[in-house]
Each structure stands twice: as structure tokens, then as C-alpha cells.
Amino acid sequence: MEVEESITKAAHRDPNSAYQSSSEEWLLLRVGALPRNSLGWFRCGVGFYNKKDFTKAIECFEKSVQLDPLNYNAYQIMARACIAVNRKDDAIAALKQSVMLDNPSDWQLLVELTSMKD
């Protein structure tokens, strides 16, 4: 039911509108489909991140880790997107998840962000 409502909303939205739709609405409107697995949501997140649409990227990464809580790559890039939109606490939470999943590359940024918190 939720996807059907999103499709209906997206179908009535002007693709050139300045309205900032959710990542789901954007994908339904522009692509006509939604990812069905964690990797699909992750790759969409990377696409939005590369376009500097960090809010949509974060939504996609959140969906990715809901489907696969062990996807440290999604936490890693989600943290960077959170930093880009000044969501420092969310970035720290994502980095903590990443390092808890044995991703050593995020320790440096985690230390830097948490030391700035004091």
C-alpha cells in the first residue's frame, strides 16, 4: 500500500518542480521503480551522494542498512553525507556502526569528529 501511495504522489508531481521529494518519490518519478535489496539502495545512495543530494543519499543508506545491518559501506558513506548537511551526531552514530563492523578506515574520522565534540 505504501509503495502504491508513493507511485500515485510521484505520478502527479512535475519532474522539473523545485519541490524536494523523498528519494522514493524521486526514483519512482524518474526511474519508475524502487530498489528491492540493500545493494540497490546503497548504489542509489552513492548516486545521490555523487550528485551532492545528501538528504536523498542518507535516506537511501538508511534503507540499505535496514535491509542489511552489516553493510558497513553504507554506514561509512552515510556518515560523510551527514557531515555534509551538518548532522554531526548522526555522522558519529554511523561511524560507530561502521567501526563496530570491523571497518578500520573509519576510526580516524570518528576520532576527529568526537574530539571536536568536547
Backbone as numpy.savetxt, mean C-alpha at the origin, in Angstrom:
# Nx Ny Nz CAx CAy CAz Cx Cy Cz
-20.56 -8.74 -2.49 -21.39 -7.54 -2.49 -20.52 -6.28 -2.49
-19.46 -6.28 -1.69 -18.59 -5.11 -1.58 -17.94 -4.77 -2.93
-17.47 -5.79 -3.65 -16.84 -5.57 -4.95 -17.87 -5.03 -5.94
-19.09 -5.56 -5.89 -20.13 -5.08 -6.80 -20.44 -3.60 -6.56
-20.46 -3.19 -5.30 -20.69 -1.77 -4.98 -19.54 -0.91 -5.50
-18.32 -1.39 -5.36 -17.17 -0.65 -5.87 -17.21 -0.52 -7.38
-17.63 -1.59 -8.05 -17.73 -1.56 -9.51 -18.78 -0.53 -9.93
-19.92 -0.52 -9.24 -20.98 0.44 -9.56 -20.49 1.87 -9.35
-19.82 2.13 -8.22 -19.29 3.47 -7.97 -18.27 3.86 -9.04
-17.38 2.94 -9.34 -16.32 3.23 -10.31 -16.89 3.48 -11.69
-17.93 2.74 -12.06 -18.52 2.90 -13.38 -19.14 4.27 -13.58
-19.58 4.91 -12.50 -20.21 6.21 -12.59 -19.24 7.37 -12.38
-17.98 7.06 -12.20 -16.98 8.09 -11.93 -16.26 8.47 -13.22
-16.01 9.73 -13.38 -15.25 10.23 -14.53 -13.78 9.89 -14.33
-13.14 9.15 -15.25 -11.75 8.77 -15.07 -10.81 9.97 -15.02
-11.22 11.10 -15.53 -10.37 12.29 -15.53 -10.69 13.23 -14.37
-11.58 12.80 -13.50 -11.98 13.62 -12.35 -10.81 13.81 -11.39
-10.81 14.92 -10.69 -9.77 15.19 -9.70 -10.02 14.41 -8.41
-11.19 13.79 -8.30 -11.53 13.02 -7.10 -10.50 11.92 -6.88
-10.00 11.81 -5.68 -9.03 10.78 -5.34 -9.76 9.53 -4.87
-10.01 8.60 -5.75 -10.72 7.37 -5.41 -9.78 6.42 -4.67
-10.36 5.38 -4.11 -9.55 4.35 -3.46 -8.80 3.57 -4.53
-7.84 2.80 -4.09 -7.08 1.98 -5.04 -8.02 1.00 -5.76
-8.98 0.44 -5.02 -9.93 -0.50 -5.64 -10.75 0.19 -6.72
-11.29 1.37 -6.40 -12.09 2.09 -7.40 -11.24 2.45 -8.61
-10.02 2.90 -8.37 -9.12 3.27 -9.47 -8.87 2.07 -10.38
-8.55 0.92 -9.76 -8.27 -0.28 -10.55 -9.49 -0.74 -11.33
-10.66 -0.70 -10.68 -11.87 -1.12 -11.38 -12.19 -0.19 -12.54
-11.99 1.09 -12.33 -12.30 2.07 -13.37 -11.32 2.00 -14.53
-10.05 1.91 -14.22 -9.01 1.96 -15.26 -8.64 0.60 -15.83
-8.71 -0.45 -15.00 -8.27 -1.77 -15.43 -9.45 -2.72 -15.62
-10.47 -2.53 -14.82 -11.66 -3.39 -14.92 -11.57 -4.65 -14.09
-10.58 -4.73 -13.21 -10.41 -5.93 -12.39 -9.62 -5.58 -11.13
-9.66 -6.51 -10.18 -8.90 -6.36 -8.94 -7.96 -7.56 -8.79
-6.82 -7.36 -8.14 -5.94 -8.51 -7.88 -6.66 -9.54 -7.01
-6.26 -10.78 -7.20 -6.90 -11.87 -6.44 -5.99 -12.49 -5.40
-4.74 -12.00 -5.32 -3.82 -12.59 -4.36 -2.84 -11.54 -3.84
-2.05 -11.93 -2.88 -1.12 -11.01 -2.23 -0.12 -10.42 -3.22
0.42 -11.25 -4.09 1.40 -10.76 -5.05 0.79 -9.72 -5.99
-0.44 -9.93 -6.41 -1.12 -8.96 -7.27 -1.27 -7.61 -6.58
-1.72 -7.63 -5.31 -1.86 -6.38 -4.57 -0.51 -5.73 -4.33
0.52 -6.56 -4.08 1.86 -6.02 -3.90 2.33 -5.30 -5.17
2.16 -5.94 -6.31 2.63 -5.34 -7.57 1.84 -4.06 -7.88
0.54 -4.04 -7.59 -0.23 -2.80 -7.75 0.33 -1.72 -6.83
0.66 -2.08 -5.61 1.24 -1.13 -4.67 2.53 -0.54 -5.20
3.38 -1.38 -5.78 4.63 -0.90 -6.37 4.34 0.05 -7.52
3.33 -0.27 -8.32 2.95 0.62 -9.42 2.52 1.99 -8.93
1.65 2.01 -7.93 1.21 3.29 -7.36 2.38 4.01 -6.69
3.25 3.28 -6.02 4.42 3.88 -5.37 5.30 4.56 -6.42
5.55 3.87 -7.52 6.38 4.44 -8.58 5.75 5.67 -9.21
4.41 5.75 -9.19 3.69 6.93 -9.70 3.60 8.02 -8.64
4.17 7.74 -7.46 4.14 8.66 -6.32 2.72 8.89 -5.78
1.85 7.92 -6.00 0.51 7.94 -5.41 0.59 7.07 -4.15
1.19 7.64 -3.11 1.53 6.87 -1.93 0.32 6.38 -1.14
-0.76 7.13 -1.14 -1.96 6.70 -0.41 -2.51 5.41 -1.02
-2.62 5.37 -2.34 -3.10 4.14 -3.00 -2.10 3.01 -2.83
-0.82 3.33 -2.85 0.20 2.30 -2.65 0.04 1.66 -1.28
-0.15 2.48 -0.25 -0.32 1.96 1.11 -1.55 1.05 1.18
-2.65 1.47 0.56 -3.86 0.62 0.55 -3.55 -0.74 -0.05
-2.83 -0.76 -1.16 -2.50 -2.02 -1.82 -1.58 -2.88 -0.97
-0.58 -2.28 -0.35 0.32 -3.04 0.51 -0.42 -3.61 1.71
-1.37 -2.84 2.25 -2.17 -3.34 3.37 -2.98 -4.56 2.95
-3.55 -4.52 1.75 -4.31 -5.68 1.26 -3.38 -6.87 1.03
-2.18 -6.58 0.54 -1.20 -7.64 0.30 -0.85 -8.38 1.58
-0.56 -7.62 2.65 -0.17 -8.29 3.90 -1.36 -8.91 4.63
-2.57 -8.45 4.35 -3.75 -9.13 4.90 -3.83 -10.54 4.33
-3.50 -10.67 3.05 -3.56 -11.97 2.39 -2.33 -12.82 2.67
-1.19 -12.18 2.90 0.05 -12.89 3.18 0.84 -12.11 4.23
0.60 -12.38 5.51 1.27 -11.63 6.57 2.78 -11.83 6.62
3.31 -12.76 5.84 4.75 -13.01 5.82 5.46 -12.26 4.70
4.73 -11.43 3.97 5.31 -10.70 2.84 6.07 -9.47 3.34
7.32 -9.67 3.72 8.10 -8.55 4.27 8.38 -7.49 3.22
8.39 -7.85 1.95 8.59 -6.85 0.90 7.48 -5.80 0.91
6.25 -6.25 1.16 5.13 -5.31 1.22 5.28 -4.38 2.42
5.68 -4.92 3.56 5.91 -4.07 4.73 7.03 -3.07 4.46
8.06 -3.53 3.79 9.23 -2.70 3.51 8.87 -1.47 2.68
8.17 -1.69 1.59 7.84 -0.56 0.71 6.68 0.25 1.30
5.78 -0.41 2.02 4.70 0.32 2.69 5.30 1.35 3.65
6.35 0.96 4.37 7.00 1.88 5.30 7.51 3.11 4.58
8.11 2.93 3.43 8.64 4.05 2.68 7.52 4.95 2.15
6.40 4.34 1.76 5.25 5.13 1.32 4.68 5.92 2.50
4.65 5.31 3.68 4.16 6.02 4.88 5.06 7.21 5.21
6.35 7.04 5.05 7.28 8.15 5.28 6.98 9.29 4.31
6.69 8.94 3.07 6.43 9.96 2.04 5.20 10.81 2.34
4.24 10.24 3.10 3.03 11.00 3.45 2.99 11.36 4.93
4.16 11.39 5.54 4.31 11.82 6.94 3.52 10.97 7.93
3.47 9.67 7.69 2.84 8.75 8.63 3.94 7.94 9.32
4.73 8.64 10.11 5.94 8.07 10.71 5.62 6.87 11.60
4.60 6.97 12.43 4.26 5.85 13.33 3.87 4.60 12.54
3.13 4.80 11.45 2.76 3.66 10.60 4.00 3.09 9.91
4.93 3.96 9.53 6.17 3.50 8.90 6.97 2.65 9.88
7.06 3.10 11.12 7.79 2.35 12.14 7.13 0.99 12.37
5.81 0.97 12.44 5.09 -0.30 12.63 5.36 -1.27 11.48
5.35 -0.76 10.25 5.62 -1.62 9.08 7.06 -2.12 9.10
8.00 -1.27 9.46 9.40 -1.68 9.53 9.61 -2.73 10.62
8.92 -2.59 11.74 9.02 -3.59 12.80 8.52 -4.94 12.31
7.42 -4.94 11.56 6.91 -6.19 10.99 7.94 -6.79 10.04
8.55 -5.95 9.24 9.53 -6.42 8.26 10.73 -7.08 8.95
11.29 -6.42 9.96 12.46 -7.00 10.62 12.09 -8.23 11.44
10.86 -8.28 11.96 10.42 -9.48 12.69 10.32 -10.68 11.74
10.18 -10.38 10.45 10.13 -11.46 9.45 11.53 -11.74 8.88
12.55 -11.32 9.62 13.96 -11.57 9.27 14.42 -10.85 8.01
13.93 -9.64 7.80 14.43 -8.82 6.71 15.48 -7.85 7.28
16.75 -8.19 7.16 17.79 -7.37 7.81 17.97 -5.99 7.20
17.54 -5.79 5.97 17.79 -4.51 5.31 17.00 -3.35 5.91
15.97 -3.62 6.69 15.16 -2.54 7.27 15.63 -2.09 8.65
16.60 -2.76 9.23 17.07 -2.37 10.56 17.60 -0.94 10.57
18.36 -0.56 9.56 18.95 0.78 9.55 17.88 1.86 9.57
16.91 1.78 8.67 15.85 2.78 8.63 15.03 2.77 9.92
14.78 1.59 10.46 14.02 1.50 11.71 14.76 2.22 12.84
16.06 2.00 12.95 16.85 2.67 13.98 16.83 4.18 13.76
16.99 4.60 12.52 16.99 6.04 12.22 15.66 6.68 12.58
14.55 6.06 12.20 13.24 6.63 12.49 12.92 6.64 13.98
13.26 5.55 14.67 12.93 5.50 16.09 13.82 6.42 16.91
15.04 6.67 16.45 15.90 7.60 17.20 15.43 9.03 17.02
14.76 9.33 15.91 14.22 10.67 15.67 12.96 10.91 16.50
12.37 9.85 17.01 11.12 9.94 17.77 11.34 10.56 19.15
12.54 10.40 19.69 12.84 10.90 21.04 12.86 12.39 21.13
